[in-house]
Amino acid sequence: MSSSHLPPPRRLTLLLGGLAMFGPFSIDTLFPAFPQIGAQFGADAVAMQQTLSVYLLAYAAMSLVHGPLSDALGRRRVILVGLAVFALASAGCALATTLPQLLAFRAVQGMSAGVGLIVGRAVIRDVLHGPAAQRLMSQVTMIFGIAPALAPVLGGWLLDWQRWPAIFWWLMGFALVLWLAVWRALPETHPAAARRAVQPRALLHGYGRIARNPHFLRLALAAALLFGALFMYIASAPAFVLQILRLDTRSFGWFFLPMIGGMMLGAWLSGRAAGRIDGRRLGALGFACCGLATCWVLAYHLRVATPAVPWAVLPVSLLACGIGLVFPVITLAILDLYPHQRGSASSLQAFVGLLVNVLIAGVLAPWLGDSGLHLALGSAGFVVAGAAMWVWQRQAGHRAVRTASQPAALEPTDL
């Protein structure tokens, strides 16, 4: 696509960053309202956790569809429809009078929320290449990282003003603002000549081919497992902030602001390093940060009986910084594996990550969220597993370089 039809770089960054934000907003803004919703609907903490699990399950299922739809119908159209559905689902959540109704509309939210992040990644790779793409991906990651920090703080403010439905009315308004911004400012980046019709059998075959690619699997699992180390804390935020740190509903910023500050710093450093430091070295640096953070947080919880801010959250900030360094590199490497199926590759990457997040939100967070040490141990396990996938991919890439007899075999060896 000609760059002359794109909005100015700063506006494009803000627009794609906003699209990436509305999914996390719909998760984290609700955390401070868990006690109030639970009291109204007679739901305990485990039942309230299902508002997150249902959302993530629906998000994961539809993440397999958003990318291929955008490959077939165009990026802009799919984003606009997804935003409209999300706005309607948010209104349904606000008007819910029972927990099953709320869960049903949360599922619809999850089904539509993925368009911003998944299709937005494909937009970046449609219009930019090389270091420029890494810089834009890093900038979008920085903006994306603001959402989990602002969302619970905003949720607490809204609860001071109104009851919990105000959170969903705000989410509806945010989605509508994004809809107008996309309609006015974002052109189509995937031309009709490059589109492929949606054929379920061919789609399943394509997904099977991508999923059987060991390079894709190792990269996707490295990213998903590493982010799982951080999502362990995000999914446990109500218990971590209210019970372990013993703060109130307006104090979620003590946890989220340092964490997201670390992610933004990592993403900024990744963007600055684009074209100067190759992806392998940058990824190794990011994983090293995560390993150091893991050792730090385990040592802290082994020595301190009663965790307190800021020391309980500073290691999480370093963990987030490492993730911010690694994520743009891995995401671009995955998209480059399938230049003609970027939407599908982005969808399947999101699906792998979301499956890990569903496991964490539905099983591990309720199980390990009773103490800071248990959360730290769970997070450490994900860092180790993600690092193992990263090292495995690097070794496989080196072997491919040594033994390849065809140029196509060199595609996945950037890492």
SEDRENVO-389161 format. One line per field, with one value per residue (C-alpha): x, y, z; residue number from 0; residue in three letters. Coordinates in steps of 0.02 Angstrom, whole numbers. Example, Ala and Ser with C-alpha at 12.3 -4.5 7.8 and 13.67 -1.06 7.14 Angstrom:
// SEDRENVO-389161
X = [615, 684];
Y = [-225, -53];
Z = [390, 357];
resi = [0, 1];
resn = [Ala, Ser];
// end
This chain:
// SEDRENVO-389161
X = [0, 62, 119, 38, -132, -82, -110, 47, 161, 115, -72, -53, 42, -92, -231, -153, -105, -284, -348, -228, -285, -470, -449, -344, -458, -605, -507, -423, -551, -667, -548, -591, -777, -762, -819, -966, -1026, -1002, -1106, -1247, -1255, -1211, -1051, -891, -714, -702, -865, -808, -647, -757, -795, -614, -606, -764, -698, -531, -606, -715, -568, -461, -593, -624, -440, -431, -559, -513, -349, -414, -568, -455, -352, -513, -617, -487, -418, -526, -695, -658, -597, -753, -872, -776, -780, -968, -1002, -892, -987, -1154, -1087, -1024, -1198, -1267, -1145, -1199, -1382, -1357, -1461, -1390, -1218, -1262, -1317, -1155, -1054, -1146, -1110, -931, -914, -976, -851, -713, -771, -749, -605, -468, -488, -388, -231, -234, -282, -179, -21, -60, -84, 91, 169, 64, 138, 313, 463, 627, 680, 535, 410, 500, 497, 310, 275, 374, 281, 113, 173, 213, 37, -38, 57, -29, -198, -169, -98, -238, -382, -395, -360, -497, -611, -584, -624, -783, -837, -816, -937, -1062, -1092, -1007, -1115, -1026, -869, -957, -1038, -863, -799, -942, -895, -712, -756, -866, -728, -609, -740, -752, -563, -541, -682, -605, -418, -370, -369, -373, -196, -235, -285, -418, -289, -198, -352, -399, -576, -626, -643, -664, -574, -430, -427, -411, -278, -183, -192, -136, 13, 61, 34, 143, 287, 407, 482, 312, 270, 431, 417, 232, 261, 412, 306, 152, 244, 349, 196, 112, 240, 169, -12, 0, 6, -121, -251, -219, -224, -382, -308, -131, -179, -325, -271, -83, -29, -182, -222, -394, -488, -414, -236, -219, -100, 32, 39, -2, 93, 267, 227, 170, 308, 429, 342, 341, 526, 564, 462, 545, 717, 666, 613, 775, 876, 790, 921, 1063, 1050, 994, 842, 941, 1043, 893, 790, 931, 941, 753, 756, 904, 801, 658, 776, 849, 674, 625, 774, 737, 553, 585, 721, 606, 459, 572, 641, 485, 332, 218, 245, 231, 247, 357, 475, 344, 309, 481, 537, 375, 421, 588, 498, 382, 533, 608, 443, 433, 605, 563, 385, 407, 553, 459, 297, 383, 479, 315, 233, 384, 365, 203, 207, 49, -48, -4, -181, -186, -13, -62, -224, -138, -5, -141, -234, -81, -56, -238, -243, -101, -193, -354, -259, -184, -347, -457, -341, -173, -220, -359, -243, -84, -159, -161, 19, 153, 278, 159, 130, 317, 348, 214, 283, 459, 400, 333, 495, 597, 480, 479, 668, 682, 577, 683, 847, 775, 724, 895, 981, 861, 894, 1080, 1059, 947, 1080, 1212, 1109, 987, 996, 856, 837, 660, 732, 817, 655, 638, 819, 817, 808];
Y = [0, 175, 267, 426, 357, 323, 446, 532, 412, 479, 469, 292, 240, 312, 232, 58, 76, 122, -31, -140, -59, -94, -280, -260, -120, -240, -357, -244, -104, -231, -292, -160, -200, -385, -364, -253, -367, -522, -445, -398, -567, -675, -738, -786, -748, -908, -870, -692, -760, -838, -664, -666, -849, -837, -680, -760, -921, -825, -714, -867, -952, -799, -756, -897, -807, -622, -639, -747, -636, -485, -581, -611, -454, -321, -256, -100, -185, -320, -193, -85, -231, -295, -126, -110, -282, -243, -82, -175, -313, -183, -108, -283, -307, -141, -192, -369, -414, -587, -666, -782, -631, -542, -695, -711, -531, -548, -692, -579, -447, -577, -633, -456, -385, -472, -370, -226, -320, -463, -365, -216, -323, -372, -188, -148, -283, -232, -58, -70, -184, -212, -91, 27, -113, -156, 26, 42, -126, -67, 98, 9, -109, 43, 113, -60, -70, 85, -2, -124, 19, 143, 20, -32, 145, 208, 69, 127, 307, 254, 155, 310, 399, 263, 78, -56, -36, 131, 33, -52, 109, 183, 34, 58, 241, 200, 73, 199, 330, 203, 157, 339, 357, 201, 253, 425, 393, 213, 165, -13, -85, -256, -227, -332, -410, -487, -558, -740, -805, -885, -1071, -1170, -1324, -1222, -1118, -1273, -1342, -1178, -1173, -1353, -1313, -1164, -1261, -1404, -1285, -1314, -1140, -1060, -1169, -1130, -943, -936, -1037, -933, -775, -852, -933, -779, -666, -799, -759, -582, -633, -740, -577, -488, -626, -631, -441, -434, -560, -491, -310, -329, -481, -506, -323, -272, -116, -45, -42, 128, 67, -48, 81, 28, -137, -93, 71, 0, -157, -64, 64, -81, -146, 25, 46, -123, -83, 87, 8, -121, 18, 113, -44, -80, -87, -74, -237, -397, -491, -635, -521, -414, -568, -639, -474, -477, -655, -612, -470, -592, -717, -585, -527, -706, -729, -561, -593, -769, -706, -568, -681, -810, -677, -572, -643, -494, -422, -234, -100, -51, -199, -330, -253, -191, -364, -378, -213, -286, -441, -331, -236, -398, -447, -277, -307, -481, -467, -354, -462, -627, -558, -491, -654, -751, -635, -650, -839, -817, -655, -705, -762, -630, -622, -811, -813, -670, -759, -923, -836, -748, -913, -999, -855, -850, -1036, -1010, -860, -960, -1095, -963, -868, -1021, -1140, -1072, -898, -961, -1101, -999, -830, -862, -804, -699, -843, -959, -828, -801, -988, -1002, -851, -923, -1084, -989, -890, -1051, -1135, -983, -970, -1155, -1128, -978, -1074, -1222, -1109, -1027, -1197, -1258, -1101, -1129, -1309, -1252, -1130, -1265, -1399, -1304, -1345, -1227, -1040, -1064, -1164, -1006, -911, -950, -931, -746, -806];
Z = [0, -38, 117, 50, 100, 279, 421, 490, 586, 758, 721, 652, 808, 923, 822, 819, 1002, 1047, 953, 1052, 1216, 1217, 1245, 1404, 1461, 1462, 1577, 1702, 1723, 1804, 1940, 2073, 2047, 2089, 2272, 2222, 2081, 2188, 2328, 2208, 2121, 2271, 2188, 2278, 2220, 2117, 2027, 1992, 1917, 1782, 1713, 1659, 1606, 1497, 1415, 1377, 1310, 1188, 1142, 1107, 1000, 893, 880, 752, 645, 651, 557, 413, 397, 379, 249, 150, 181, 220, 384, 399, 379, 507, 635, 614, 636, 787, 873, 843, 917, 1066, 1100, 1098, 1211, 1335, 1343, 1375, 1520, 1596, 1588, 1655, 1808, 1844, 1840, 1693, 1591, 1632, 1584, 1418, 1368, 1430, 1307, 1165, 1221, 1210, 1038, 968, 1070, 973, 813, 881, 930, 803, 647, 704, 700, 521, 476, 539, 433, 283, 277, 353, 346, 437, 575, 537, 573, 736, 790, 757, 841, 992, 999, 990, 1128, 1235, 1213, 1237, 1400, 1468, 1471, 1615, 1719, 1686, 1682, 1866, 1924, 1808, 1871, 2049, 2003, 1913, 2065, 2172, 2055, 2008, 2032, 1927, 1767, 1738, 1695, 1549, 1489, 1484, 1384, 1261, 1240, 1214, 1078, 989, 991, 915, 784, 729, 727, 618, 501, 475, 481, 442, 258, 195, 201, 126, -57, -142, -259, -110, -23, -8, 6, 171, 140, 302, 238, 167, 327, 436, 320, 328, 518, 524, 414, 523, 685, 623, 586, 733, 710, 731, 882, 972, 940, 987, 1146, 1194, 1185, 1266, 1410, 1445, 1448, 1557, 1692, 1697, 1669, 1825, 1923, 1814, 1832, 2020, 2039, 2149, 2272, 2259, 2289, 2410, 2511, 2496, 2490, 2596, 2494, 2450, 2285, 2239, 2260, 2109, 2035, 2162, 2069, 1890, 1866, 1902, 1802, 1648, 1668, 1650, 1495, 1414, 1452, 1373, 1218, 1202, 1214, 1084, 965, 994, 962, 795, 657, 784, 882, 797, 859, 935, 1049, 1094, 1137, 1243, 1339, 1370, 1434, 1546, 1623, 1655, 1735, 1849, 1897, 1938, 2055, 2137, 2172, 2238, 2355, 2418, 2458, 2540, 2658, 2692, 2779, 2739, 2564, 2546, 2412, 2327, 2351, 2309, 2139, 2082, 2023, 1924, 1841, 1784, 1721, 1618, 1549, 1485, 1403, 1319, 1244, 1179, 1116, 962, 902, 917, 844, 687, 667, 669, 542, 429, 424, 326, 224, 128, 282, 410, 476, 503, 583, 699, 744, 784, 888, 987, 1007, 1081, 1202, 1251, 1288, 1410, 1486, 1504, 1598, 1711, 1743, 1766, 1859, 1915, 1977, 2095, 2153, 2179, 2221, 2409, 2437, 2355, 2360, 2268, 2133, 2116, 2097, 1963, 1871, 1880, 1800, 1650, 1630, 1629, 1505, 1389, 1395, 1353, 1195, 1148, 1166, 1071, 927, 920, 914, 781, 679, 685, 628, 484, 426, 426, 338, 225, 43, -13, 23, 91, 235, 298, 329, 514, 562, 607, 786];
resi = [0, 1, 2, 3, 4, 5, 6, 7, 8, 9, 10, 11, 12, 13, 14, 15, 16, 17, 18, 19, 20, 21, 22, 23, 24, 25, 26, 27, 28, 29, 30, 31, 32, 33, 34, 35, 36, 37, 38, 39, 40, 41, 42, 43, 44, 45, 46, 47, 48, 49, 50, 51, 52, 53, 54, 55, 56, 57, 58, 59, 60, 61, 62, 63, 64, 65, 66, 67, 68, 69, 70, 71, 72, 73, 74, 75, 76, 77, 78, 79, 80, 81, 82, 83, 84, 85, 86, 87, 88, 89, 90, 91, 92, 93, 94, 95, 96, 97, 98, 99, 100, 101, 102, 103, 104, 105, 106, 107, 108, 109, 110, 111, 112, 113, 114, 115, 116, 117, 118, 119, 120, 121, 122, 123, 124, 125, 126, 127, 128, 129, 130, 131, 132, 133, 134, 135, 136, 137, 138, 139, 140, 141, 142, 143, 144, 145, 146, 147, 148, 149, 150, 151, 152, 153, 154, 155, 156, 157, 158, 159, 160, 161, 162, 163, 164, 165, 166, 167, 168, 169, 170, 171, 172, 173, 174, 175, 176, 177, 178, 179, 180, 181, 182, 183, 184, 185, 186, 187, 188, 189, 190, 191, 192, 193, 194, 195, 196, 197, 198, 199, 200, 201, 202, 203, 204, 205, 206, 207, 208, 209, 210, 211, 212, 213, 214, 215, 216, 217, 218, 219, 220, 221, 222, 223, 224, 225, 226, 227, 228, 229, 230, 231, 232, 233, 234, 235, 236, 237, 238, 239, 240, 241, 242, 243, 244, 245, 246, 247, 248, 249, 250, 251, 252, 253, 254, 255, 256, 257, 258, 259, 260, 261, 262, 263, 264, 265, 266, 267, 268, 269, 270, 271, 272, 273, 274, 275, 276, 277, 278, 279, 280, 281, 282, 283, 284, 285, 286, 287, 288, 289, 290, 291, 292, 293, 294, 295, 296, 297, 298, 299, 300, 301, 302, 303, 304, 305, 306, 307, 308, 309, 310, 311, 312, 313, 314, 315, 316, 317, 318, 319, 320, 321, 322, 323, 324, 325, 326, 327, 328, 329, 330, 331, 332, 333, 334, 335, 336, 337, 338, 339, 340, 341, 342, 343, 344, 345, 346, 347, 348, 349, 350, 351, 352, 353, 354, 355, 356, 357, 358, 359, 360, 361, 362, 363, 364, 365, 366, 367, 368, 369, 370, 371, 372, 373, 374, 375, 376, 377, 378, 379, 380, 381, 382, 383, 384, 385, 386, 387, 388, 389, 390, 391, 392, 393, 394, 395, 396, 397, 398, 399, 400, 401, 402, 403, 404, 405, 406, 407, 408, 409, 410, 411, 412, 413, 414];
resn = [Met, Ser, Ser, Ser, His, Leu, Pro, Pro, Pro, Arg, Arg, Leu, Thr, Leu, Leu, Leu, Gly, Gly, Leu, Ala, Met, Phe, Gly, Pro, Phe, Ser, Ile, Asp, Thr, Leu, Phe, Pro, Ala, Phe, Pro, Gln, Ile, Gly, Ala, Gln, Phe, Gly, Ala, Asp, Ala, Val, Ala, Met, Gln, Gln, Thr, Leu, Ser, Val, Tyr, Leu, Leu, Ala, Tyr, Ala, Ala, Met, Ser, Leu, Val, His, Gly, Pro, Leu, Ser, Asp, Ala, Leu, Gly, Arg, Arg, Arg, Val, Ile, Leu, Val, Gly, Leu, Ala, Val, Phe, Ala, Leu, Ala, Ser, Ala, Gly, Cys, Ala, Leu, Ala, Thr, Thr, Leu, Pro, Gln, Leu, Leu, Ala, Phe, Arg, Ala, Val, Gln, Gly, Met, Ser, Ala, Gly, Val, Gly, Leu, Ile, Val, Gly, Arg, Ala, Val, Ile, Arg, Asp, Val, Leu, His, Gly, Pro, Ala, Ala, Gln, Arg, Leu, Met, Ser, Gln, Val, Thr, Met, Ile, Phe, Gly, Ile, Ala, Pro, Ala, Leu, Ala, Pro, Val, Leu, Gly, Gly, Trp, Leu, Leu, Asp, Trp, Gln, Arg, Trp, Pro, Ala, Ile, Phe, Trp, Trp, Leu, Met, Gly, Phe, Ala, Leu, Val, Leu, Trp, Leu, Ala, Val, Trp, Arg, Ala, Leu, Pro, Glu, Thr, His, Pro, Ala, Ala, Ala, Arg, Arg, Ala, Val, Gln, Pro, Arg, Ala, Leu, Leu, His, Gly, Tyr, Gly, Arg, Ile, Ala, Arg, Asn, Pro, His, Phe, Leu, Arg, Leu, Ala, Leu, Ala, Ala, Ala, Leu, Leu, Phe, Gly, Ala, Leu, Phe, Met, Tyr, Ile, Ala, Ser, Ala, Pro, Ala, Phe, Val, Leu, Gln, Ile, Leu, Arg, Leu, Asp, Thr, Arg, Ser, Phe, Gly, Trp, Phe, Phe, Leu, Pro, Met, Ile, Gly, Gly, Met, Met, Leu, Gly, Ala, Trp, Leu, Ser, Gly, Arg, Ala, Ala, Gly, Arg, Ile, Asp, Gly, Arg, Arg, Leu, Gly, Ala, Leu, Gly, Phe, Ala, Cys, Cys, Gly, Leu, Ala, Thr, Cys, Trp, Val, Leu, Ala, Tyr, His, Leu, Arg, Val, Ala, Thr, Pro, Ala, Val, Pro, Trp, Ala, Val, Leu, Pro, Val, Ser, Leu, Leu, Ala, Cys, Gly, Ile, Gly, Leu, Val, Phe, Pro, Val, Ile, Thr, Leu, Ala, Ile, Leu, Asp, Leu, Tyr, Pro, His, Gln, Arg, Gly, Ser, Ala, Ser, Ser, Leu, Gln, Ala, Phe, Val, Gly, Leu, Leu, Val, Asn, Val, Leu, Ile, Ala, Gly, Val, Leu, Ala, Pro, Trp, Leu, Gly, Asp, Ser, Gly, Leu, His, Leu, Ala, Leu, Gly, Ser, Ala, Gly, Phe, Val, Val, Ala, Gly, Ala, Ala, Met, Trp, Val, Trp, Gln, Arg, Gln, Ala, Gly, His, Arg, Ala, Val, Arg, Thr, Ala, Ser, Gln, Pro, Ala, Ala, Leu, Glu, Pro, Thr, Asp, Leu];
// end
